[in-house]
């Protein structure tokens, strides 16, 4: 250990020399070394020239006056800063981290303008040149300008730096802005109108120079990251206005220019104006998310689907518009009090929704001011015109009448009455007991009737059962009858077959005979025609012959007559005829009259015999 001490004895003089050297340079030469990560803040303790005095109200020296100096020392080597006249304080750089914002407050400078809360920006290299800030009339107090993330050489004698988080507007949110500087709002206005050029309120001076108003702003900022000076604006994040499917949002704007009413002269319940004008907008917001300033615009969500409202103690829909509705109590004409539940279905058309809101303000007011008294009074009046039994019996008709009446009333309020439904009806207990007893009696009567029919059916059943017991014999007999019937049918079929066969054969024979008869007839017809022709020819020839013979005989007879005389010729001809026919001229038996005289009988017999003879002769040739 002693050896080591001996070896290092020469280091001590070097260290002492260096310390004495820096001390000597600092004291006698005024040397100051500012490290790379520091700045030197200088305080001048006195001046040798009494004429250099700071103006009244100033605390930072800019031109060599005694006191805190505006000019800071950047990293490096400086001389003639003797310690008895100057005090140099090593200060770190000002670091503004990511996601932070540096707010600057000046401790010295010109006074703020009247009515302003922020100092206007001046050219001073982002507050790193304090002399330029003061010489350019930088103003004392909070500054409108700010420092973004980075490293700065800030003279903390003049500037106080405060870091704050930068502004993040989350998804599905909007930022409602209230400015703390600007021109005052006009009388009657609740928010500043939109101005341009301020980059979403990130440039306060641009906002002020554009005529921006102090206070609540109409414009909102959407989701994102913003460098907003909290000494200039305050931001409140609110949810976007969400309009579900099946609904619309009717907007009532409290800001904007005065618009012209578009509802027409027939609508007397408020102004309907164009979008972005003051009043109820004629175009509602459709389903979706909308960046709406809830302090300057009121949005009433109106269902455009069918809405069911229940006048019932135990039922409330999800929309809760019927939360305060209850079962309707009515009194009938016969003095009974009873309860009934009613459901009303309504529909607000999209284009009529602004008029409904302009008239009532909210959907709940429509229910309480129109639907509740209209429906309750209608059913009370309807019940007073009927007794309880009649009311119950005519339920369907009363329901239809109620629908028609209520739909007409709602049409006057720009609402469609879709349907009116009567639910549960609770008649008085005493009346119900009477009706129940009556119904029980009717049911007992029906029961007795059913029992009677049951006995009758039992009797029929026993009879049917007996019949069923005999059924095998009946079936057997039926089968035998069917067999006999089938056998008879078989015989009949055979007989019919045989008869049909005979009929067919007879028809065939008849047809053959007919054909043969027709052939024979045709043959006979042909032969007869031939015979007739031959006979005609022969007849003609025979007739000519006979005619010729007759003419010849006539001529002979004529000549004989002329020669013999007529009477003599007649006697001769009679004699010839008798002789040729073997007729005796003198009869074998002669009958004569008295005294031998001849008479009429003899002549008659002779004549008769001769006539028969002639007839036979004449008949024989004709037969041949």
For each residue, the residues with C-beta under 8 A, 3 or more apart:
1: 4 5
2: 5 6
3: 6 7
4: 1 7 8
5: 1 2 8 9
6: 2 3 9
7: 3 4
8: 4 5 11 12
9: 5 6 12
10: 13 14
11: 8 14 15
12: 8 9 15 16
13: 10 16 17
14: 10 11 17 18
15: 11 12 18 19
16: 12 13 19 20
17: 13 14 20 21
18: 14 15 21 22
19: 15 16 22 23
20: 16 17 23 24
21: 17 18 24 25
22: 18 19 25 26 31
23: 19 20 26 27
24: 20 21 27 28 29
25: 21 22 28 29 31
26: 22 23 29 30 31 32 83
27: 23 24 82 83
28: 24 25
29: 24 25 26 79 80
30: 26 78 79 80 81 82 83 86
31: 22 25 26 77 78 79 81
32: 26 40 73 77 78 79 81 86 88
33: 76 77 78
34: 38 39 40 73 74 75 76 77 78 88 90
35: 38 75 90
36: 75
37: 75 92 93
38: 34 35 75 90 91 92 93
39: 34 72 73 74 75 90 91 92 93 153 155
40: 32 34 72 73 74 78 88 89 90 91
41: 68 69 72 73 88 89 90 91 155 156 157
42: 68 69 71 72 73 81 86 87 88 89
43: 67 68 69 86 87 88 89
44: 47 61 64 65 66 67 69 85 86
45: 66 84 85 86 87
46: 66 85
47: 44 50 52 64 65 66
48:
49: 52
50: 47 53
51:
52: 47 49 63 64 65 66
53: 50 65
54: 58 59 60 61 65 66 67
55: 58
56:
57:
58: 54 55 61 108
59: 54 67 68 107 108
60: 54 67 68 69 70 107 108 130 134 157 158
61: 44 54 58 64 65 66 67 68 69 70
62: 65 70 71 130 131 134 135
63: 52
64: 44 47 52 61
65: 44 47 52 53 54 61 62
66: 44 45 46 47 52 54 61
67: 43 44 54 59 60 61
68: 41 42 43 59 60 61 157 158
69: 41 42 43 44 60 61 72 157
70: 60 61 62 130 131 133 134 155 157 158
71: 42 62 130 131 155
72: 39 40 41 42 69 91 130 153 155
73: 32 34 39 40 41 42 76 78 88
74: 34 39 40 153
75: 34 35 36 37 38 39
76: 33 34 73
77: 31 32 33 34
78: 30 31 32 33 34 40 73 81
79: 29 30 31 32
80: 29 30
81: 30 31 32 42 78 85 86 88
82: 27 30 85 86
83: 26 27 30 86 87
84: 45
85: 44 45 46 81 82
86: 30 32 42 43 44 45 81 82 83
87: 42 43 45 83
88: 32 34 40 41 42 43 73 81
89: 40 41 42 43
90: 34 35 38 39 40 41
91: 38 39 40 41 72 156
92: 37 38 39 95
93: 37 38 39 151 152 153 154
94: 102 147 151 152 153 154 156 161
95: 92 150 151 152
96: 100 101 102 147 148 149 150 151 152 161 163
97: 100 149 163
98: 149
99: 149 165 166
100: 96 97 149 163 164 165 166
101: 96 146 147 148 163 164 165 166 227 228 229
102: 94 96 146 147 148 152 161 162 163
103: 142 143 146 147 161 162 163 164 229 230 231
104: 127 142 143 145 146 147 159 160 161
105: 141 142 143 159 160 162
106: 109 119 133 138 139 140 141 143 158 159
107: 59 60 140 157 158 159 160
108: 58 59 60 134 140 158
109: 106 119 133 134 137 138 139 140 141
110: 137 138 139 140
111: 139 140
112: 116 117 118 119 139 140 141
113: 116 120 139
114:
115: 184
116: 112 113 119 120 181
117: 112 141 142 180 181 231
118: 112 141 142 143 144 180 181 204 229 231 232
119: 106 109 112 116 138 139 140 141 142 143 144
120: 113 116 139 144 205
121: 143 144 145 205
122: 132 133 136 137 138
123: 132 136
124: 127 128 129 130 132 133 136 138
125: 128 129 132
126: 145 147 152
127: 104 124 130 133 143 145 147 152 154 159
128: 124 125 152 153 154
129: 124 125 132 133
130: 60 62 70 71 72 124 127 133 134 155 157 158 159
131: 62 70 71 134 135
132: 122 123 124 125 129 135 136
133: 70 106 109 122 124 127 129 130 136 138 158
134: 60 62 70 108 109 130 131 137 138 158
135: 62 131 132
136: 122 123 124 132 133
137: 109 110 122 134
138: 106 109 110 119 122 124 133 134 143
139: 106 109 110 111 112 113 119 120 143
140: 106 107 108 109 110 111 112 119
141: 105 106 109 112 117 118 119
142: 103 104 105 117 118 119 231
143: 103 104 105 106 118 119 121 127 138 139 146
144: 118 119 120 121 181 204 205 229 231 232
145: 104 121 126 127 205
146: 101 102 103 104 143 227 229
147: 94 96 101 102 103 104 126 127 150 152 161
148: 96 101 102 227
149: 96 97 98 99 100
150: 95 96 147
151: 93 94 95 96
152: 93 94 95 96 102 126 127 128 147
153: 39 72 74 93 94 128
154: 93 94 127 128 159 161
155: 39 41 70 71 72 130 158 159
156: 41 91 94 159 160 161
157: 41 60 68 69 70 107 130
158: 60 68 70 106 107 108 130 133 134 155
159: 104 105 106 107 127 130 154 155 156
160: 104 105 107 156
161: 94 96 102 103 104 147 154 156
162: 102 103 105
163: 96 97 100 101 102 103
164: 100 101 103 230
165: 99 100 101 168
166: 99 100 101 225 226 227 228
167: 175 225 226 227 228 235
168: 165 224 225 226
169: 173 174 175 221 222 223 224 225 226 235 237
170: 173 223 237
171: 223
172: 223 239 240 289
173: 169 170 223 237 238 239 240
174: 169 220 221 222 223 237 238 239 240 291 292 293
175: 167 169 220 221 222 226 235 236 237
176: 216 217 220 235 236 237 238 293 294 295
177: 201 216 217 219 220 221 233 234 235
178: 215 216 217 233 234 236
179: 182 192 201 207 212 213 214 215 217 232 233
180: 117 118 214 231 232 233 234
181: 116 117 118 144 204 208 214 232
182: 179 192 207 208 212 213 214 215
183: 208 211 212 213 214
184: 115 213 214 215
185: 189 190 191 192 213 214 215
186: 189 213
187:
188:
189: 185 186 192 193 213 255
190: 185 216 254 255 295 296
191: 185 213 215 216 217 218 254 255 293 295 296
192: 179 182 185 189 195 212 213 214 215 216 217 218
193: 189 213 218 255 256
194: 217 218 219
195: 192 198 207 210 211 212
196: 210
197: 203 206 207 210
198: 195 201 202 203 204 206 207 210 212
199: 202 203 206
200: 221 226
201: 177 179 198 204 207 217 221 226 228 232 233
202: 198 199 226 227 228
203: 197 198 199 206 207
204: 118 144 181 198 201 207 208 229 232 233
205: 120 121 144 145 208 209
206: 197 198 199 203 209 210
207: 179 182 195 197 198 201 203 204 210 212
208: 181 182 183 204 205 212
209: 205 206
210: 195 196 197 198 206 207
211: 183 195
212: 179 182 183 192 195 198 207 208 217
213: 179 182 183 184 185 186 189 191 192 193 217
214: 179 180 181 182 183 184 185 192
215: 178 179 182 184 185 191 192
216: 176 177 178 190 191 192 295 296
217: 176 177 178 179 191 192 194 201 212 213 220 293
218: 191 192 193 194 255 256 293 296
219: 177 194 293
220: 174 175 176 177 217 291 292 293
221: 169 174 175 177 200 201 224 226 235
222: 169 174 175 291
223: 169 170 171 172 173 174
224: 168 169 221
225: 166 167 168 169
226: 166 167 168 169 175 200 201 202 221
227: 101 146 148 166 167 202
228: 101 166 167 201 202 232 233 235
229: 101 103 118 144 146 204 232 233
230: 103 164 233 234
231: 103 117 118 142 144 180
232: 118 144 179 180 181 201 204 228 229
233: 177 178 179 180 201 204 228 229 230
234: 177 178 180 230
235: 167 169 175 176 177 221 228
236: 175 176 178
237: 169 170 173 174 175 176
238: 173 174 176 294
239: 172 173 174 242
240: 172 173 174 289 290 291 292
241: 249 285 289 290 291 292 294 299
242: 239 288 289
243: 247 248 249 285 286 287 288 289 290 299 301
244: 247 287 301
245: 287
246: 287 303 304 305
247: 243 244 287 301 302 303 304 305
248: 243 284 285 286 287 301 302 304 350 353
249: 241 243 284 285 290 299 300 301 302
250: 280 281 284 285 299 300 302 353 354 356 357
251: 275 280 281 284 285 292 297 298 299
252: 279 280 281 297 298 299 300 357
253: 256 273 276 277 278 279 280 281 296 297
254: 190 191 278 296 297 298
255: 189 190 191 193 218 278 296 297
256: 193 218 253 259 276 277 278
257: 277 278
258: 277 278
259: 256 271 273 274 277 278 279
260: 273 274
261: 271 272 273 279
262: 272 273 274 282
263: 266 267 270 271 272 282 355 358
264: 267
265:
266: 263
267: 263 264 270 272 355 358
268:
269: 355 358 359
270: 263 267 279 280 358 359
271: 259 261 263 279 280 358
272: 261 262 263 267 279 280 281 282 354 355 358
273: 253 259 260 261 262 277 278 279 280 281 282
274: 259 260 262 277 281 282 283
275: 251 281 282 283
276: 253 256
277: 253 256 257 258 259 273 274 281
278: 253 254 255 256 257 258 259 273
279: 252 253 259 261 270 271 272 273
280: 250 251 252 253 270 271 272 273 354 357 358
281: 250 251 252 253 272 273 274 275 277 284 354
282: 262 263 272 273 274 275 354
283: 274 275 354
284: 248 249 250 251 281 302 350 353 354
285: 241 243 248 249 250 251 288 290 292 299
286: 243 248
287: 243 244 245 246 247 248
288: 242 243 285
289: 172 240 241 242 243
290: 240 241 243 249 285 299
291: 174 220 222 240 241
292: 174 220 240 241 251 285 297 299
293: 174 176 191 217 218 219 220 296 297
294: 176 238 241 297 298 299
295: 176 190 191 216
296: 190 191 216 218 253 254 255 293
297: 251 252 253 254 255 292 293 294
298: 251 252 254 294
299: 241 243 249 250 251 252 285 290 292 294
300: 249 250 252 357 361 362 363
301: 243 244 247 248 249
302: 247 248 249 250 284 348 353 356 357 363
303: 246 247 307 319 348 363
304: 246 247 248 347 348 349 350 353
305: 246 247 347
306: 345 346 347 418
307: 303 317 319 321 345 346 347 348
308: 317 322 343 344 345
309: 317 321 322 325 343 344 345 346 367 371
310: 315 316 317 322 325 341 342 343 423
311: 322 325 326 327 328 341 342 343 344 375 376
312: 315 325 326 327 341 342 343 423 424
313: 326 327
314:
315: 310 312 322 341
316: 310 320 322 323
317: 307 308 309 310 320 321 322
318:
319: 303 307 322
320: 316 317 323
321: 307 309 317 363 364 367
322: 308 309 310 311 315 316 317 319 325 367
323: 316 320
324: 368
325: 309 310 311 312 322 367 372
326: 311 312 313
327: 311 312 313 339 340 341
328: 311 339 340 341 342 375 376 379 380
329: 337 338 339
330: 337 338 339 340 379 380 382 383 384
331: 335 336 337 380 383 384
332: 335 336 337 338 383 384 386 387 388 391
333: 383 384 385 386 387
334: 387 388
335: 331 332
336: 331 332 387 388 427 428 431
337: 329 330 331 332 428
338: 329 330 332 383 388 425 426 427 428
339: 327 328 329 330 425 426
340: 327 328 330 379 422 423 424 425 426
341: 310 311 312 315 327 328 422 423 424 425
342: 310 311 312 328 375 379 402 420 421 422 423
343: 308 309 310 311 312 420 421 423
344: 308 309 311 371 375 406 417 419 420 421
345: 306 307 308 309 417 418 419 420 421
346: 306 307 309 371 410 415 416 417 418
347: 304 305 306 307 415 416 418
348: 302 303 304 307 352 353 356 363 414 415 416
349: 304 352 353 414 416
350: 248 284 304 353
351: 354
352: 348 349 355 356 414 415
353: 248 250 284 302 304 348 349 350 356 357
354: 250 272 280 281 282 283 284 351 357 358
355: 263 267 269 272 352 358 359 414
356: 250 302 348 352 353 359 360 363 366 413 414 415
357: 250 252 280 300 302 353 354 360 361 362
358: 263 267 269 270 271 272 280 354 355
359: 269 270 355 356 366 413 414
360: 356 357 363 365 366 369 370
361: 300 357 365
362: 300 357 365 366
363: 300 302 303 321 348 356 360 366 367
364: 321 367 368
365: 360 361 362 368 369
366: 356 359 360 362 363 369 370 371 413 415
367: 309 321 322 325 363 364 370 371 372
368: 324 364 365 371 372
369: 360 365 366 372 373
370: 360 366 367 373 374 409 410 413 415
371: 309 344 346 366 367 368 374 375 410
372: 325 367 368 369 375 376
373: 369 370 376 377
374: 370 371 377 378 406 409 410
375: 311 328 342 344 371 372 378 379 402 406 420
376: 311 328 372 373 379 380
377: 373 374 380 381
378: 374 375 381 382 402 405 406
379: 328 330 340 342 375 376 382 383 402
380: 328 330 331 376 377 383 384
381: 377 378 384 385
382: 330 378 379 385 386 391 398 401 402
383: 330 331 332 333 338 379 380 386 391
384: 330 331 332 333 380 381
385: 333 381 382
386: 332 333 382 383 390 391 394
387: 332 333 334 336 390 391
388: 332 334 336 338 391 392 427 428 431
389: 392 393 431 435
390: 386 387 393 394
391: 332 382 383 386 387 388 394 395 398 425
392: 388 389 395 425 427
393: 389 390
394: 386 390 391 397 398
395: 391 392 398 399 422 425
396: 399 400
397: 394 400 401
398: 382 391 394 395 401 402 422
399: 395 396 402 403 420 421 422
400: 396 397 403 404
401: 382 397 398 404 405
402: 342 375 378 379 382 398 399 405 406 420 422
403: 399 400 406 407 417 419 420
404: 400 401 407 408
405: 378 401 402 408 409
406: 344 374 375 378 402 403 409 410 417 420
407: 403 404 410 411 416 417 420
408: 404 405 411 412 417
409: 370 374 405 406 412 413 417
410: 346 370 371 374 406 407 413 415 416 417
411: 407 408 414 415 416 417
412: 408 409
413: 356 359 366 370 409 410
414: 348 349 352 355 356 359 411
415: 346 347 348 352 356 366 370 410 411
416: 346 347 348 349 407 410 411
417: 344 345 346 403 406 407 408 409 410 411 420
418: 306 345 346 347
419: 344 345 403
420: 342 343 344 345 375 399 402 403 406 407 417
421: 342 343 344 345 399
422: 340 341 342 395 398 399 402 425
423: 310 312 340 341 342 343
424: 312 340 341
425: 338 339 340 341 391 392 395 422
426: 338 339 340
427: 336 338 388 392 431 432 435
428: 336 337 338 388 431 432
429: 432 433
430: 433 434
431: 336 388 389 427 428 434 435
432: 427 428 429 435 436
433: 429 430 436 437
434: 430 431 437 438
435: 389 427 431 432 438 439
436: 432 433 439 440
437: 433 434 440 441
438: 434 435 441 442
439: 435 436 442 443
440: 436 437 443 444
441: 437 438 444 445
442: 438 439 445 446
443: 439 440 446 447
444: 440 441 447 448
445: 441 442 448 449
446: 442 443 449 450
447: 443 444 450 451
448: 444 445 451 452
449: 445 446 452 453
450: 446 447 453 454
451: 447 448 454 455
452: 448 449 455 456
453: 449 450 456 457
454: 450 451 457 458
455: 451 452 458 459
456: 452 453 459 460
457: 453 454 460 461
458: 454 455 461 462
459: 455 456 462 463
460: 456 457 463 464
461: 457 458 464 465
462: 458 459 465 466
463: 459 460 466 467
464: 460 461 467 468
465: 461 462 468 469
466: 462 463 469 470
467: 463 464 470 471
468: 464 465 471
469: 465 466
470: 466 467 473 474
471: 467 468 474 475
472: 475 476
473: 470 476 477
474: 470 471 477 478
475: 471 472 478 479
476: 472 473 479 480
477: 473 474 480 481
478: 474 475 481 482
479: 475 476 482 483
480: 476 477 483 484
481: 477 478 484 485
482: 478 479 485 486
483: 479 480 486 487
484: 480 481 487 488
485: 481 482 488 489
486: 482 483 489 490
487: 483 484 490 491
488: 484 485 491 492
489: 485 486 492 493
490: 486 487 493 494
491: 487 488 494 495
492: 488 489 495 496
493: 489 490 496 497
494: 490 491 497 498
495: 491 492 498 499
496: 492 493 499 500
497: 493 494 500 501
498: 494 495 501 502
499: 495 496 502 503
500: 496 497 503 504
501: 497 498 504 505
502: 498 499 505 506
503: 499 500 506 507
504: 500 501 507 508
505: 501 502 508 509
506: 502 503 509 510
507: 503 504 510 511
508: 504 505 511 512
509: 505 506 512 513
510: 506 507 513 514
511: 507 508 514 515
512: 508 509 515 516
513: 509 510 516 517
514: 510 511 517 518
515: 511 512 518 519
516: 512 513 519 520
517: 513 514 520 521
518: 514 515 521 522
519: 515 516 522 523
520: 516 517 523 524
521: 517 518 524 525
522: 518 519 525 526
523: 519 520 526 527
524: 520 521 527 528
525: 521 522 528 529
526: 522 523 529 530
527: 523 524 530 531
528: 524 525 531 532
529: 525 526 532 533
530: 526 527 533 534
531: 527 528 534 535
532: 528 529 535 536
533: 529 530 536 537
534: 530 531 537 538
535: 531 532 538 539
536: 532 533 539 540
537: 533 534 540 541
538: 534 535 541 542
539: 535 536 542 543
540: 536 537 543 544
541: 537 538 544 545
542: 538 539 545 546
543: 539 540 546 547
544: 540 541 547 548
545: 541 542 548 549
546: 542 543 549 550
547: 543 544 550 551
548: 544 545 551 552
549: 545 546 552 553
550: 546 547 553 554
551: 547 548 554 555
552: 548 549 555 556
553: 549 550 556 557
554: 550 551 557 558
555: 551 552 558 559
556: 552 553 559 560
557: 553 554 560 561 569
558: 554 555 561 562
559: 555 556 562 563
560: 556 557 563 564 569 572
561: 557 558 564 565 566 569
562: 558 559
563: 559 560
564: 560 561 568 569 572
565: 561 568 569
566: 561 569 570
567: 570 571
568: 564 565 571 572
569: 557 560 561 564 565 566 572 573
570: 566 567 573 574
571: 567 568 574 575
572: 560 564 568 569 575 576
573: 569 570 576 577
574: 570 571 577 578
575: 571 572 578 579 585
576: 572 573 579 580
577: 573 574 580 581 583 610 614
578: 574 575 581 583 584 585 610
579: 575 576 582 583 585
580: 576 577
581: 577 578 613 614 617
582: 579
583: 577 578 579 609 610 613
584: 578 587 588
585: 575 578 579
586: 590
587: 584 590 602 605 606
588: 584
589:
590: 586 587 602
591: 601 602 605
592: 596 597 598 599 602
593: 596 597 598 599
594: 597
595:
596: 592 593
597: 592 593 594
598: 592 593 602 603
599: 592 593 602 603
600: 603 604
601: 591 604 605
602: 587 590 591 592 598 599 605 606
603: 598 599 600 606 607
604: 600 601 607 608
605: 587 591 601 602 608 609
606: 587 602 603 609 610
607: 603 604 610 611
608: 604 605 611 612
609: 583 605 606 612 613
610: 577 578 583 606 607 613 614
611: 607 608 614 615
612: 608 609 615 616
613: 581 583 609 610 616 617
614: 577 581 610 611 617 618
615: 611 612 618 619
616: 612 613 619 620
617: 581 613 614 620 621
618: 614 615 621 622
619: 615 616 622 623
620: 616 617 623 624
621: 617 618 624
622: 618 619
623: 619 620
624: 620 621
